[in-house]
C-alpha cells in the first residue's frame, strides 16, 4: 500500500538508504514555486533516522532538502508499543 501511495505522489527511492526523491508537479503547489506542506512531509529529498530507541519511547528526525538546501526539518517522539 505504501508503494501505491509513493507512486501516486511521484516519489522515487534515492541513491542513499532511507532517502526518497520527489520532483514536484503543478498539483503539489499551493502557489507558483510553493509546494504544499503536506507534500514537503512526503519529501522532495527526505532523509530520516532513528536517534534513540528505548523500552517505551523512540526519537527520530527527518530532513527535507531541495537542490541541497534544507527546506524542512522535524524531530519526533513515538511511543513504542508491544
DRENVEX-202817 format. One record per residue: residue number from 1; z, y, x of N, C-alpha, C in turn; residue in three letters. Coordinates in nm, 4 decimals. Layout:
{NUM,{Z,Y,X},{Z,Y,X},{Z,Y,X},'ALA'}
...
This chain:
{1,{0.0000,-0.1200,0.0816},{0.0000,0.0000,0.0000},{0.0000,0.1265,0.0861},'UNK'}
{2,{0.0789,0.1280,0.1943},{0.0813,0.2446,0.2822},{-0.0562,0.2687,0.3419},'UNK'}
{3,{-0.1276,0.1621,0.3731},{-0.2619,0.1760,0.4284},{-0.3542,0.2445,0.3292},'UNK'}
{4,{-0.3446,0.2101,0.1998},{-0.4256,0.2757,0.0975},{-0.3934,0.4245,0.0891},'UNK'}
{5,{-0.2632,0.4577,0.0960},{-0.2201,0.5969,0.0914},{-0.2741,0.6726,0.2120},'UNK'}
{6,{-0.2593,0.6132,0.3305},{-0.3089,0.6761,0.4527},{-0.4591,0.6976,0.4462},'UNK'}
{7,{-0.5308,0.5984,0.3979},{-0.6767,0.6095,0.3863},{-0.7161,0.7183,0.2873},'UNK'}
{8,{-0.6447,0.7247,0.1744},{-0.6755,0.8262,0.0731},{-0.6572,0.9671,0.1283},'UNK'}
{9,{-0.5583,0.9851,0.2161},{-0.5357,1.1162,0.2766},{-0.6300,1.1431,0.3935},'UNK'}
{10,{-0.6881,1.0375,0.4490},{-0.7749,1.0533,0.5655},{-0.7005,1.0379,0.6962},'UNK'}
{11,{-0.5828,0.9737,0.6933},{-0.5049,0.9512,0.8152},{-0.5646,0.8388,0.8976},'UNK'}
{12,{-0.5595,0.8555,1.0291},{-0.6071,0.7526,1.1218},{-0.5004,0.7306,1.2280},'UNK'}
{13,{-0.4922,0.6099,1.2791},{-0.3988,0.5819,1.3879},{-0.4403,0.6601,1.5116},'UNK'}
{14,{-0.3414,0.7165,1.5804},{-0.3685,0.7899,1.7032},{-0.3735,0.6969,1.8232},'UNK'}
{15,{-0.3958,0.7536,1.9403},{-0.4050,0.6760,2.0638},{-0.2697,0.6224,2.1089},'UNK'}
{16,{-0.1625,0.6962,2.0809},{-0.0288,0.6559,2.1225},{0.0425,0.5858,2.0074},'UNK'}
{17,{0.1278,0.4883,2.0366},{0.2026,0.4206,1.9305},{0.2842,0.5201,1.8483},'UNK'}
{18,{0.2897,0.5008,1.7178},{0.3668,0.5874,1.6288},{0.3000,0.7199,1.5988},'UNK'}
{19,{0.1718,0.7337,1.6318},{0.1003,0.8593,1.6116},{-0.0047,0.8431,1.5030},'UNK'}
{20,{-0.0096,0.9422,1.4132},{-0.1132,0.9484,1.3106},{-0.1892,1.0781,1.3270},'UNK'}
{21,{-0.3181,1.0757,1.2936},{-0.4030,1.1949,1.3053},{-0.4683,1.2212,1.1703},'UNK'}
{22,{-0.4697,1.3479,1.1314},{-0.5337,1.3888,1.0072},{-0.6265,1.5054,1.0358},'UNK'}
{23,{-0.7509,1.4923,0.9969},{-0.8450,1.6036,1.0028},{-0.8412,1.6684,0.8650},'UNK'}
{24,{-0.7775,1.7858,0.8513},{-0.7600,1.8467,0.7195},{-0.8933,1.8717,0.6484},'UNK'}
{25,{-0.8921,1.8419,0.5176},{-1.0075,1.8653,0.4317},{-0.9759,1.9823,0.3395},'UNK'}
{26,{-1.0763,2.0401,0.2751},{-1.0514,2.1544,0.1856},{-0.9445,2.1259,0.0796},'UNK'}
{27,{-0.9389,2.0048,0.0268},{-0.8397,1.9734,-0.0770},{-0.6964,1.9681,-0.0232},'UNK'}
{28,{-0.6783,1.9711,0.1079},{-0.5452,1.9735,0.1692},{-0.4910,2.1158,0.1820},'UNK'}
{29,{-0.5731,2.2155,0.1568},{-0.5351,2.3548,0.1812},{-0.4890,2.4256,0.0540},'UNK'}
{30,{-0.3905,2.5138,0.0709},{-0.3440,2.5981,-0.0401},{-0.4067,2.7374,-0.0305},'UNK'}
{31,{-0.4604,2.7701,0.0838},{-0.5325,2.8952,0.1102},{-0.6194,2.8662,0.2324},'UNK'}
{32,{-0.7189,2.9502,0.2596},{-0.8023,2.9246,0.3771},{-0.7177,2.9099,0.5043},'UNK'}
{33,{-0.7393,2.8014,0.5764},{-0.6699,2.7721,0.7019},{-0.5186,2.7527,0.6877},'UNK'}
{34,{-0.4704,2.7252,0.5645},{-0.3284,2.6989,0.5414},{-0.3163,2.5633,0.4731},'UNK'}
{35,{-0.2658,2.4652,0.5480},{-0.2515,2.3302,0.4950},{-0.1199,2.3206,0.4175},'UNK'}
{36,{-0.1264,2.2578,0.3006},{-0.0086,2.2409,0.2154},{0.1009,2.1684,0.2919},'UNK'}
{37,{0.2275,2.2086,0.2707},{0.3400,2.1492,0.3437},{0.3472,1.9979,0.3230},'UNK'}
{38,{0.3205,1.9512,0.2034},{0.3255,1.8071,0.1773},{0.2249,1.7323,0.2642},'UNK'}
{39,{0.1124,1.7939,0.2932},{0.0133,1.7316,0.3807},{0.0616,1.7358,0.5254},'UNK'}
{40,{0.1290,1.8449,0.5645},{0.1825,1.8521,0.7009},{0.2838,1.7418,0.7258},'UNK'}
{41,{0.3581,1.7030,0.6218},{0.4566,1.5971,0.6408},{0.3905,1.4607,0.6477},'UNK'}
{42,{0.2632,1.4504,0.6144},{0.1843,1.3276,0.6341},{0.0772,1.3624,0.7359},'UNK'}
{43,{0.1078,1.3785,0.8603},{0.0693,1.4702,0.9662},{-0.0769,1.4951,1.0068},'UNK'}
{44,{-0.0977,1.6131,1.0717},{-0.2209,1.6425,1.1430},{-0.2214,1.5518,1.2657},'UNK'}
{45,{-0.1275,1.5687,1.3545},{-0.0955,1.4689,1.4565},{0.0564,1.4592,1.4522},'UNK'}
{46,{0.1059,1.3451,1.4128},{0.2503,1.3308,1.3954},{0.3069,1.2237,1.4846},'UNK'}
{47,{0.4253,1.2511,1.5347},{0.4973,1.1551,1.6184},{0.6393,1.1471,1.5663},'UNK'}
{48,{0.6870,1.0257,1.5512},{0.8243,1.0073,1.5093},{0.8966,0.9155,1.6060},'UNK'}
{49,{1.0274,0.9328,1.6135},{1.1040,0.8425,1.6981},{1.2474,0.8339,1.6487},'UNK'}
{50,{1.3015,0.7179,1.6671},{1.4404,0.6927,1.6331},{1.5273,0.7456,1.7454},'UNK'}
{51,{1.6212,0.8339,1.7122},{1.7096,0.8899,1.8141},{1.8352,0.8064,1.8313},'UNK'}
{52,{1.8906,0.7593,1.7191},{2.0138,0.6814,1.7255},{2.0266,0.5963,1.6004},'UNK'}
{53,{2.0698,0.4738,1.6184},{2.0948,0.3867,1.5039},{2.2312,0.3241,1.5213},'UNK'}
{54,{2.3172,0.3520,1.4248},{2.4497,0.2927,1.4256},{2.4600,0.1895,1.3147},'UNK'}
{55,{2.5831,0.1480,1.2850},{2.6039,0.0490,1.1802},{2.5762,0.1071,1.0417},'UNK'}
{56,{2.6018,0.2368,1.0236},{2.5876,0.2971,0.8910},{2.4842,0.4094,0.8835},'UNK'}
{57,{2.4540,0.4706,0.9954},{2.3615,0.5840,0.9953},{2.2551,0.5698,1.1038},'UNK'}
{58,{2.1387,0.6253,1.0754},{2.0308,0.6333,1.1742},{1.9801,0.7772,1.1750},'UNK'}
{59,{1.9459,0.8260,1.2916},{1.8935,0.9615,1.3074},{1.7564,0.9518,1.3720},'UNK'}
{60,{1.6604,1.0217,1.3135},{1.5234,1.0201,1.3653},{1.4695,1.1625,1.3677},'UNK'}
{61,{1.3633,1.1813,1.4442},{1.2979,1.3118,1.4447},{1.1476,1.2915,1.4390},'UNK'}
{62,{1.0803,1.3921,1.3907},{0.9354,1.3888,1.3850},{0.8791,1.5249,1.4195},'UNK'}
{63,{0.7628,1.5250,1.4792},{0.6920,1.6491,1.5136},{0.5485,1.6394,1.4657},'UNK'}
{64,{0.4959,1.7519,1.4207},{0.3566,1.7613,1.3799},{0.2912,1.8671,1.4678},'UNK'}
{65,{0.1799,1.8296,1.5308},{0.1069,1.9260,1.6138},{-0.0370,1.9397,1.5642},'UNK'}
{66,{-0.0940,2.0510,1.5973},{-0.2353,2.0757,1.5710},{-0.2934,2.1373,1.6969},'UNK'}
{67,{-0.3921,2.0695,1.7525},{-0.4537,2.1144,1.8775},{-0.3488,2.1374,1.9861},'UNK'}
{68,{-0.2483,2.0472,1.9915},{-0.1447,2.0563,2.0931},{-0.0345,2.1557,2.0643},'UNK'}
{69,{-0.0420,2.2289,1.9541},{0.0594,2.3293,1.9196},{0.1519,2.2736,1.8117},'UNK'}
{70,{0.2824,2.2858,1.8321},{0.3808,2.2388,1.7360},{0.3728,2.3230,1.6088},'UNK'}
{71,{0.3529,2.2580,1.4937},{0.3443,2.3309,1.3672},{0.4560,2.2931,1.2699},'UNK'}
{72,{0.5252,2.1821,1.2937},{0.6379,2.1418,1.2098},{0.7237,2.0426,1.2867},'UNK'}
{73,{0.8553,2.0476,1.2586},{0.9481,1.9546,1.3230},{1.0618,1.9275,1.2260},'UNK'}
{74,{1.1081,1.8026,1.2239},{1.2194,1.7666,1.1365},{1.3095,1.6668,1.2082},'UNK'}
{75,{1.4386,1.6806,1.1834},{1.5356,1.5815,1.2257},{1.6046,1.5348,1.0988},'UNK'}
{76,{1.6088,1.4032,1.0794},{1.6620,1.3483,0.9548},{1.7669,1.2417,0.9838},'UNK'}
{77,{1.8537,1.2236,0.8843},{1.9584,1.1225,0.8935},{1.9433,1.0298,0.7741},'UNK'}
{78,{1.9501,0.9003,0.7990},{1.9346,0.7992,0.6958},{2.0585,0.7111,0.6899},'UNK'}
{79,{2.0888,0.6611,0.5704},{2.1924,0.5588,0.5555},{2.1281,0.4245,0.5857},'UNK'}
{80,{2.1954,0.3413,0.6627},{2.1468,0.2072,0.6937},{2.2054,0.1132,0.5890},'UNK'}
{81,{2.1196,0.0483,0.5127},{2.1643,-0.0417,0.4071},{2.1490,-0.1865,0.4503},'UNK'}
{82,{2.2413,-0.2682,0.4121},{2.2306,-0.4113,0.4371},{2.2878,-0.4589,0.5630},'UNK'}
